[in-house]
Structure formats: C-alpha cells, structure tokens
C-alpha cells in the first residue's frame, strides 16, 4: 500500500517534466524507490514507476497518453492511477 502525508507533500515538491506529455509538472516526492508521484496540469495526478518512465522515453505521445488513460480506468475510486510498465 502506498501512503503519503500532505505535510510531507508540501516539503517534497520539485519541478520536473511530465513523462506522459513532456510539459512542466511537479514531482511530489518518491513514494518508494521505484514510484514517482507526478502532478501535471494537463495529465493530472498519477503515480509512475521509474521503469515506465524509462520506457516512455521511446514511445510516441499517443501511446504514453493511452497508458495513462488505461491506468485511470483501472484505478479504484479515490485512488491515483498508477503506471508500472
């Protein structure tokens, strides 16, 4: 189970780029050694593994966006979508 606190979230924000759309975004700390929490004004908030980030570098935008949409559909209500590969 991935858990984070709102107080830690404020401290751990840093500017980065969205792995899906490549626009400016914020990373809200690493939840685990392999999971990032991204907050993008275009794509929204989601979790993504470092493995997926590495694979996304070689994928066209349409496929990256499709994987995010699939993760959003699979997420349970109240949970963030997670892309693991």
C-alpha positions as CSV (number, residue, x, y, z in Angstrom):
1,X,0.0,0.0,0.0
2,X,1.4,3.4,-0.9
3,X,0.8,6.1,1.7
4,X,2.0,9.7,1.9
5,X,1.2,12.6,4.1
6,X,0.0,16.1,3.0
7,X,2.6,17.8,5.2
8,X,5.4,15.8,3.6
9,X,3.9,16.5,0.2
10,X,4.4,20.3,0.6
11,X,8.1,19.8,1.5
12,X,9.0,17.3,-1.2
13,X,7.6,19.0,-4.3
14,X,10.1,19.7,-7.1
15,X,9.8,21.0,-10.6
16,X,10.2,18.4,-13.3
17,X,8.6,17.3,-16.6
18,X,5.6,15.0,-17.1
19,X,6.7,11.6,-18.5
20,X,3.4,11.4,-20.5
21,X,3.1,14.9,-22.2
22,X,6.6,16.3,-21.5
23,X,5.1,19.5,-20.2
24,X,6.3,21.2,-17.0
25,X,5.0,19.3,-13.9
26,X,5.7,18.8,-10.2
27,X,7.0,15.6,-8.7
28,X,5.6,15.2,-5.2
29,X,8.4,13.1,-3.7
30,X,9.2,9.5,-4.4
31,X,6.7,7.2,-2.7
32,X,9.1,4.2,-2.9
33,X,12.4,3.7,-4.5
34,X,10.6,2.9,-7.8
35,X,7.4,5.0,-7.7
36,X,7.1,8.7,-8.5
37,X,4.0,10.9,-7.8
38,X,3.5,13.4,-10.7
39,X,1.2,16.4,-10.7
40,X,0.7,17.7,-14.2
41,X,-1.7,20.5,-15.1
42,X,-2.5,18.6,-18.4
43,X,-2.5,15.0,-17.3
44,X,-3.5,15.3,-13.7
45,X,-2.0,13.5,-10.7
46,X,-0.7,10.0,-11.1
47,X,1.9,7.5,-10.0
48,X,4.5,6.1,-12.3
49,X,7.4,3.6,-11.9
50,X,10.9,4.5,-12.9
51,X,10.7,1.5,-15.2
52,X,7.8,3.1,-17.0
53,X,9.5,6.5,-17.2
54,X,12.5,4.9,-18.9
55,X,10.2,3.0,-21.4
56,X,8.1,6.1,-22.1
57,X,11.2,7.9,-23.5
58,X,11.0,5.6,-26.6
59,X,7.2,5.7,-27.0
60,X,5.2,8.2,-29.1
61,X,2.9,10.6,-27.2
62,X,-0.3,8.8,-28.3
63,X,0.9,5.5,-26.7
64,X,2.0,7.3,-23.5
65,X,-1.3,9.0,-23.2
66,X,-3.2,5.7,-23.8
67,X,-1.3,4.0,-21.0
68,X,-2.2,6.9,-18.6
69,X,-5.9,6.6,-19.7
70,X,-5.8,2.8,-19.1
71,X,-4.4,3.4,-15.6
72,X,-7.1,6.0,-14.9
73,X,-9.8,3.5,-15.9
74,X,-8.2,0.8,-13.7
75,X,-7.8,3.0,-10.6
76,X,-10.3,2.4,-7.8
77,X,-12.4,5.5,-6.8
78,X,-10.3,7.8,-4.6
79,X,-7.0,6.2,-5.7
80,X,-4.4,7.7,-8.0
81,X,-3.8,5.9,-11.3
82,X,-0.5,4.0,-11.4
83,X,1.6,3.2,-14.4
84,X,4.0,0.4,-13.7
85,X,5.3,-0.6,-17.2
